[in-house]
C-alpha cells in the first residue's frame, strides 16, 4: 500500500473455502487445510481456490479496526460514552441493552458527536 488511510485497508482478499467445498454442499464453505498428497489445492496450482498465507494479513495499523476506520467499543449505558475519543473510537451498543436505555445512548451520542455503529 502506498500510504496509510483513515478508512482502513481496501485490498480485496479471496474467499478461503475448503477443498471441493464449492462442489459438495455437505462440506460447507468453512476453511479446512488441504492435506492430500496429490491435492492440487495444497500444491497451489493455478485455477484452484486460494489458501490463507502470511501475505494476506492486514497492516498492523488497521488490524482489528471496523471497516469505517474506527476502533469499536461496546457500550452498555450512557456513562460509557464519556470515556470514548470521538476522533478514533466508535460505539457499538451491546445486544443486552433494552430500548429505553438504547434511546438514551443514542441521544447522548448525537450530543457528543460519537459515531454509533449499530444504530
Order of alpha helices (4+ residues) and beta strands (2+ residues): beta-beta-alpha
